[in-house]
Amino acid sequence: MTGRAVLVTGASRGVGRAVATAFAESGDRVAIHHRDSAPLAEQLRDSLPGDGHVVVQADLADPDAIRTAVDTAAEQLGGLDVLVNNAGGYAPHPIFETSYEQWQQHWRRTLDTNLVGAANAIWCAVRHMRERGGGRIVNVSSRGAFRGEPGQPAYGASKAGLNALGQSLAVALAPYGIAVATVAPGFVAPDVTNEHLKAPRGDDLRAQSPFNRVAQPEEIAAAVHWLASPAAEWASGTIIDLNGASYLRT
């Protein structure tokens, strides 16, 4: 199956950018989603190999905007075969250093974007996939869903919820030929600021893995690309850890 129609959320930078590039390099047409980084998204669109790539915009915390973005992507790409739920965000909110009002705001925004936004994107996307007889959904979670995120608990909870969402829908959507899988990365180089990667913090981050480094976005993109392939249908429901053995779950 070549020349597929692919929507990647949060595709203007980091892992999403690498994912969009991987699909374009294999001959697929890509819709590059962004929230507020149009110049980066447009630059990526213009640099991708092949033709027919498009840019769509939406705040994933806005259900109407998500529906418009997914439907626009499907219209401009001539359908939709693959959805990669990569977009997400977090902000530190330690429980004893955050006011109650700030606590509410962080939880609401994080869950609305990382979990409910992804669920809404799936709801919209599968309508188009069903018309084509099947499709692929790949969710980008985090090792934080398993080991916890003490400084940003809403982020860890949202990613744990995303894991459960993916497994639930893997069962619900299989009769329609739609496979759903998840990757759970650790730290990825472009996803943390330069300040994080400077010593001593950067040394500590790299030392979490026995490889003494953090991931490159292309490593995550390679796994996402495979999970979206026809060969990976039997991986539906799986969660693949991509953290360089920095966290091992049993």
C-alpha positions as CSV (number, residue, x, y, z in Angstrom):
1,M,0.0,0.0,0.0
2,T,1.8,3.2,-1.2
3,G,0.7,6.7,-1.7
4,R,-1.4,6.7,1.4
5,A,-3.0,9.8,3.0
6,V,-1.5,10.5,6.4
7,L,-2.3,13.0,9.1
8,V,0.4,13.7,11.7
9,T,-0.6,16.0,14.6
10,G,2.1,18.2,16.0
11,A,4.2,17.7,12.9
12,S,6.0,21.0,12.6
13,R,8.9,20.1,14.9
14,G,10.6,17.3,16.8
15,V,9.2,13.8,16.6
16,G,6.2,14.9,14.5
17,R,8.5,16.4,11.9
18,A,10.5,13.2,11.7
19,V,7.4,11.2,11.4
20,A,6.0,13.3,8.6
21,T,9.3,13.1,6.8
22,A,9.4,9.3,7.1
23,F,6.0,8.9,5.5
24,A,6.7,11.4,2.7
25,E,10.0,9.6,1.9
26,S,8.1,6.4,1.4
27,G,5.7,8.0,-1.1
28,D,2.8,9.0,1.1
29,R,0.9,12.3,1.1
30,V,1.1,14.0,4.5
31,A,-1.1,16.5,6.2
32,I,1.1,18.5,8.7
33,H,-0.9,19.6,11.7
34,H,0.2,22.5,13.9
35,R,-1.4,24.7,16.6
36,D,0.5,28.0,16.3
37,S,3.6,27.4,14.2
38,A,2.5,28.0,10.6
39,P,5.9,29.1,9.3
40,L,7.5,25.8,10.5
41,A,4.7,23.7,9.2
42,E,4.8,25.4,5.8
43,Q,8.6,25.1,5.6
44,L,8.3,21.4,6.3
45,R,5.6,21.0,3.6
46,D,7.7,22.7,1.0
47,S,10.8,20.6,1.9
48,L,9.1,17.1,1.9
49,P,9.8,14.9,-1.1
50,G,6.8,14.1,-3.3
51,D,3.7,16.1,-4.0
52,G,0.3,16.7,-2.4
53,H,1.4,17.6,1.1
54,V,-0.8,20.0,3.0
55,V,-0.9,22.0,6.3
56,V,-3.8,22.0,8.7
57,Q,-4.2,24.0,11.9
58,A,-6.1,23.3,15.1
59,D,-5.9,23.7,18.9
60,L,-6.4,20.1,20.0
61,A,-8.2,21.3,23.1
62,D,-10.9,22.6,20.7
63,P,-13.2,19.8,19.5
64,D,-14.6,21.8,16.6
65,A,-11.2,22.8,15.4
66,I,-10.1,19.2,15.5
67,R,-13.0,18.1,13.4
68,T,-12.4,20.8,10.8
69,A,-8.7,20.0,10.6
70,V,-9.3,16.2,10.1
71,D,-12.0,16.7,7.6
72,T,-9.9,19.3,5.7
73,A,-6.9,16.9,5.7
74,A,-9.1,14.1,4.3
75,E,-10.6,16.4,1.7
76,Q,-7.2,17.8,0.5
77,L,-5.5,14.4,0.6
78,G,-8.3,12.5,-1.1
79,G,-9.2,10.5,2.0
80,L,-7.4,9.3,5.1
81,D,-5.5,6.1,5.7
82,V,-3.2,6.9,8.7
83,L,-3.5,9.1,11.8
84,V,-0.5,9.7,14.0
85,N,-1.5,11.3,17.3
86,N,1.8,12.9,18.1
87,A,0.8,16.4,19.4
88,G,0.9,16.9,23.1
89,G,2.2,19.2,25.8
90,Y,3.0,19.5,29.5
91,A,4.0,22.1,32.0
92,P,5.4,21.5,35.4
93,H,2.9,21.7,38.3
94,P,4.4,20.1,41.5
95,I,1.5,19.6,43.9
96,F,2.9,21.7,46.7
97,E,4.2,24.5,44.5
98,T,1.0,25.1,42.5
99,S,-2.0,27.0,43.6
100,Y,-5.4,25.2,43.4
101,E,-6.4,27.4,40.5
102,Q,-3.2,26.7,38.6
103,W,-3.6,23.0,39.4
104,Q,-7.1,23.0,37.8
105,Q,-5.8,24.8,34.8
106,H,-2.9,22.4,34.2
107,W,-5.0,19.3,34.5
108,R,-7.8,20.7,32.2
109,R,-5.4,21.9,29.5
110,T,-3.2,18.8,29.6
111,L,-6.0,16.3,29.5
112,D,-8.0,18.3,26.9
113,T,-5.0,18.3,24.6
114,N,-3.1,15.0,25.2
115,L,-6.0,12.7,25.8
116,V,-9.4,14.1,24.8
117,G,-7.9,15.8,21.8
118,A,-6.4,12.6,20.6
119,A,-9.7,10.8,21.2
120,N,-11.5,13.4,19.2
121,A,-9.0,13.2,16.3
122,I,-9.6,9.4,16.2
123,W,-13.3,9.8,16.2
124,C,-13.1,12.1,13.3
125,A,-10.5,10.1,11.4
126,V,-12.1,6.7,11.6
127,R,-15.1,8.0,9.7
128,H,-12.8,8.5,6.7
129,M,-10.9,5.3,7.2
130,R,-14.1,3.2,7.3
131,E,-15.0,4.5,3.9
132,R,-11.7,3.2,2.6
133,G,-12.0,-0.2,4.2
134,G,-9.4,0.2,6.9
135,G,-6.5,2.3,8.2
136,R,-3.9,2.7,10.9
137,I,-3.8,4.8,14.0
138,V,-0.5,5.3,16.0
139,N,-0.5,7.1,19.3
140,V,2.6,8.7,20.8
141,S,2.6,8.1,24.5
142,S,5.5,8.3,27.0
143,R,7.4,6.2,29.4
144,G,6.0,8.7,32.0
145,A,2.7,6.7,31.7
146,F,4.4,3.8,33.5
147,R,7.1,5.3,35.7
148,G,5.1,8.4,36.8
149,E,5.7,12.1,36.4
150,P,6.0,13.6,39.9
151,G,6.6,17.2,38.7
152,Q,3.8,17.1,36.0
153,P,1.3,14.4,37.1
154,A,-1.3,15.5,34.6
155,Y,1.1,14.6,31.8
156,G,1.7,11.1,33.1
157,A,-2.0,10.6,33.7
158,S,-2.9,11.8,30.2
159,K,-0.4,9.4,28.6
160,A,-1.6,6.5,30.7
161,G,-5.1,7.3,29.5
162,L,-3.8,7.4,25.9
163,N,-2.4,3.9,26.3
164,A,-5.8,2.6,27.6
165,L,-7.6,4.5,24.8
166,G,-5.4,2.9,22.2
167,Q,-5.9,-0.6,23.5
168,S,-9.7,-0.2,23.8
169,L,-10.0,1.1,20.3
170,A,-7.7,-1.6,18.9
171,V,-10.5,-4.0,19.9
172,A,-13.3,-1.8,18.8
173,L,-11.9,-0.9,15.4
174,A,-10.4,-4.2,14.3
175,P,-13.6,-5.4,12.6
176,Y,-13.3,-2.4,10.3
177,G,-9.8,-3.1,9.3
178,I,-8.4,-0.3,11.5
179,A,-5.3,-1.2,13.6
180,V,-4.3,0.9,16.6
181,A,-0.9,0.9,18.2
182,T,1.2,3.0,20.5
183,V,4.8,4.0,21.1
184,A,6.1,5.2,24.4
185,P,9.3,7.1,24.1
186,G,11.6,8.4,26.8
187,F,13.5,11.7,26.3
188,V,13.9,12.7,22.7
189,A,16.5,15.3,21.7
190,P,14.4,18.0,20.1
191,D,11.6,17.5,22.7
192,V,13.6,19.0,25.5
193,T,15.2,22.4,25.6
194,N,18.9,23.0,25.2
195,E,18.9,24.0,28.8
196,H,17.8,20.5,29.8
197,L,20.6,18.9,27.7
198,K,23.3,21.1,29.2
199,A,25.4,19.8,32.1
200,P,24.7,18.8,34.8
201,R,21.0,18.2,33.9
202,G,21.9,16.9,30.4
203,D,24.4,14.5,31.9
204,D,21.7,13.1,34.2
205,L,19.2,12.7,31.4
206,R,21.7,10.9,29.2
207,A,22.8,8.7,32.1
208,Q,19.2,7.4,32.5
209,S,19.9,5.1,29.6
210,P,22.8,2.6,29.5
211,F,23.5,3.9,26.0
212,N,24.3,7.3,27.7
213,R,22.2,9.3,25.4
214,V,18.7,10.4,24.6
215,A,16.7,9.3,21.5
216,Q,16.8,11.0,18.1
217,P,13.4,11.8,16.6
218,E,14.2,9.6,13.6
219,E,14.3,6.5,15.9
220,I,10.8,7.2,17.1
221,A,9.6,7.9,13.6
222,A,10.9,4.6,12.3
223,A,8.8,2.7,14.8
224,V,5.7,4.8,14.1
225,H,6.2,4.2,10.4
226,W,6.4,0.5,10.8
227,L,3.4,0.3,13.1
228,A,1.4,2.1,10.4
229,S,2.5,-0.3,7.7
230,P,0.4,-3.2,6.3
231,A,2.9,-5.7,7.8
232,A,2.1,-4.5,11.4
233,E,-1.6,-5.2,11.6
234,W,-1.0,-8.0,14.1
235,A,0.7,-5.5,16.4
236,S,-2.6,-3.7,16.9
237,G,-3.1,-3.1,20.6
238,T,0.6,-3.1,21.4
239,I,2.6,-0.4,23.3
240,I,6.2,-0.3,22.2
241,D,8.7,1.1,24.7
242,L,11.3,3.3,23.0
243,N,13.4,4.6,25.9
244,G,16.9,3.0,25.5
245,A,16.4,0.7,28.5
246,S,16.1,3.8,30.7
247,Y,12.9,2.3,32.2
248,L,12.0,-1.4,32.1
249,R,8.4,-2.4,33.0
250,T,7.3,-5.9,33.9
